[in-house]
Amino acid sequence: QVQLVESGGGLVQAGGSLRLSCAASGTIRSINYMGWYRQAPGKQRESVATIFSGGNTNYADSVKGRFTISRDNAKNTVYLQMNSLKPEDTAVYYCKADIRTAVLRRNDYWGQGTQVTVSS
């Protein structure tokens, strides 16, 4: 089976920075995309940033210029560098990965989530 383990969340003041990490482990043949999503209280889960195996990236408009997603393919790990954090960035951040575990088996996997709280 596959596991995604996130780390790096915490409490930070507005304007500060945090770096999230998400490591995938288990029976992995290949990973297509890896991404970060977030869910604030009372709101729907939204996509924050995605990175594909070739290195292409997508960002939500609300984080462009402040957040940077990167990945280490050798370690099956994705990172999210978050700078200039705002109180509205407060949410539980989830890692998601599109992983092929066998020739004809490919699924989305989610991490357990890590809390990011930005104080004003």
C-alpha positions in Angstrom: 0.0 0.0 0.0 0.9 3.6 -0.3 1.2 6.2 2.5 1.7 10.0 2.3 3.1 11.6 5.4 3.1 15.3 5.7 5.2 17.5 8.0 6.1 21.1 8.6 2.8 22.8 9.7 2.6 25.0 12.6 1.8 28.5 14.0 3.4 31.5 12.4 2.8 35.3 12.4 1.6 37.1 9.3 4.4 37.7 6.9 6.3 34.7 8.1 7.2 31.5 6.3 6.7 27.8 6.6 7.8 24.8 4.5 5.6 21.7 4.2 6.9 18.3 3.1 5.1 15.2 2.0 6.8 11.9 1.5 5.2 9.0 -0.4 6.2 5.5 0.5 5.1 2.0 -0.3 4.7 0.1 -3.6 5.3 2.9 -6.1 6.0 2.4 -9.7 5.6 6.0 -10.7 4.1 9.3 -9.6 2.3 11.5 -12.1 1.4 14.6 -10.2 1.8 15.6 -6.5 -0.1 18.6 -5.1 -1.2 20.5 -2.0 -4.8 21.3 -1.1 -6.2 23.1 1.9 -9.4 23.3 3.8 -10.3 26.1 6.1 -13.1 25.8 8.6 -16.5 26.0 7.0 -15.0 26.0 3.5 -14.5 23.5 0.7 -11.2 21.9 0.1 -9.3 23.8 -2.6 -6.2 23.2 -4.7 -3.2 25.3 -3.7 -0.4 24.0 -6.0 0.3 21.0 -8.2 3.5 19.8 -9.8 3.7 17.1 -12.5 6.5 14.6 -13.1 8.0 16.8 -15.9 8.2 19.8 -13.6 5.2 21.8 -14.8 3.4 23.6 -12.0 0.0 25.2 -11.3 -0.9 27.6 -8.6 -4.1 29.0 -7.2 -4.3 32.7 -7.9 -4.4 33.5 -4.2 -0.9 32.0 -3.6 0.9 33.0 -6.8 4.1 34.8 -6.1 4.1 33.7 -2.4 4.1 29.9 -2.5 6.5 27.6 -4.4 5.9 23.9 -5.0 8.8 21.6 -5.7 9.5 17.8 -5.7 12.3 15.4 -5.3 11.5 12.5 -7.6 14.2 10.3 -6.1 12.7 10.7 -2.7 9.0 10.7 -3.8 8.7 13.9 -1.9 6.9 17.2 -2.6 7.5 20.4 -0.8 5.5 23.7 -0.4 7.5 26.7 0.5 5.1 29.3 1.8 6.3 32.9 2.2 4.5 36.1 3.1 1.8 34.1 4.9 -1.5 35.8 5.5 -4.2 35.0 8.1 -6.4 33.8 5.3 -3.9 31.0 4.5 -4.9 29.4 7.8 -6.2 25.9 7.0 -5.4 22.2 7.2 -3.1 21.4 4.3 -3.3 18.1 2.6 -0.9 16.4 0.2 -2.3 14.5 -2.8 -0.5 12.3 -5.2 -1.5 10.4 -8.4 0.4 7.2 -8.0 0.8 4.1 -10.2 1.3 1.0 -8.0 1.1 -1.6 -10.8 1.0 -1.6 -14.6 -2.8 -1.3 -14.7 -3.4 0.3 -11.2 -3.3 4.0 -10.7 -5.1 5.9 -7.9 -5.1 9.2 -6.0 -3.8 9.1 -2.5 -4.2 11.7 0.3 -2.1 12.5 3.3 -3.6 13.0 6.8 -3.3 16.8 6.8 -1.2 19.3 8.6 -2.5 22.4 10.4 -1.2 25.8 9.3 -2.2 28.7 11.4 -1.3 32.3 10.6 -1.8 34.9 13.3 -2.4 38.6 12.5 
